[in-house]
Amino acid sequence: MAEDLKIGVVGVGYIGSLHAQHFASNKDVELVGVVDIDADRAQFIADSLDCTAYTTPESLLGKVDAVSIAVPSVLHREVGEIFLREGINMLMEKPLASSVSDAEHVVELARRNDAILLVGHQERFNSAIMEIAHRIDQPKYIETNRQGRFAGRAGDVDVITDLMIHDIDLVLAMIDAPVASVSALGASVVTSHVDIANARLEFENGAVANVTASRVATGRVRNFKIYMPRQILELDLLDQSVWLQHRNSATAGGNGMELTAERIDTVPTITLKHEIDHFVDIVRNGGEPFVSGDDAVLALRVAQMVREKIDLN
């Protein structure tokens, strides 16, 4: 594709405005316009990025090659259909939809109309995660801890959809086996939805993941630990750092084995920018989405299992 890729962003709240900024800064993109039900908000973002403001998604039809959707998740299917029916390539913010059935419908619609669908599980583009991809070898136990202060947004969904789904997606990408069982606990603190949750995922190959998420903590934490035969990977997804502990023979005079720790070099990146650059590249040059619709459906299905277990307790 020789010409700039013509893109529109639908929904320019906090996350959508970041999408628009990164698209506008990409040298291969022409940001055609932004859409928001709040006309003043749409105009403010459009003025700052030198594009056109619209208040309806349909206004972009016939003007764009691809769109980025960052509306509330309950509207993902409805808004996604508008563009996927026309075969327009799409970056859809996570979660893919508000229900598994809606997510499956979106995936099928993209497939039927030959549209690229990338789902915005942006932690996949974290440099720490990308650095360890080739090091993952039969993980036996994974422990994740994702915490943040209550930001006053995303109160329309629970912490499972808001935060935990990031780590569910990462765990599913690392453990090559179906989920055999789920147990979970959670509590509502400041919203009418679950604000803190813990889930234990057991897989058919015997692997286990313990996943914790809170949006009512006093500070931010994004820790990820992966236990494998002979080695342990410890990741801080905030500073995108990686530590590797591996088993060596004990030093002279010692007994048994010892663990040696070393820091793995990484180059921190802006994960959302990396994700958006990837989307632009595969639309322009071909290639498979790093996070497919099928990946997103699976993450949503497991998130739903977690939610159901919490509801039973």
Number of C-alpha atoms within 10 A of each C-alpha: 9 7 9 15 22 18 25 31 30 28 26 24 17 10 14 22 21 16 25 25 16 18 25 18 13 16 10 18 18 18 26 22 26 31 29 23 15 13 13 12 19 23 21 12 23 22 12 9 19 13 18 17 22 22 19 15 21 13 15 24 15 9 13 20 20 26 26 26 29 27 22 17 22 16 13 23 22 13 18 26 16 15 24 26 15 15 19 23 25 25 24 24 22 24 25 32 25 19 19 20 14 17 23 19 16 24 23 15 20 24 15 12 15 15 20 25 28 27 26 27 26 19 18 22 22 23 22 27 20 14 17 15 12 8 12 15 14 15 21 16 19 23 18 24 19 21 22 16 13 17 9 9 9 15 16 14 19 22 26 28 21 19 22 27 23 22 27 23 22 18 24 19 15 15 22 14 14 12 17 13 14 19 17 21 18 23 19 14 12 13 15 12 16 23 24 23 23 21 24 18 24 19 19 13 14 12 20 22 24 20 22 25 27 27 26 18 15 11 10 15 18 17 19 22 20 22 19 18 11 10 19 21 23 20 22 17 19 13 15 20 21 22 17 19 17 16 14 13 12 13 10 6 5 9 9 8 11 14 15 13 14 12 12 14 13 17 11 14 14 11 16 20 19 17 26 21 17 18 27 23 15 16 20 17 10 12 12 13 18 19 19 16 24 16 19 24 25 18 28 26 16 20 24 18 18 24 23 14 16 18 13 8 10
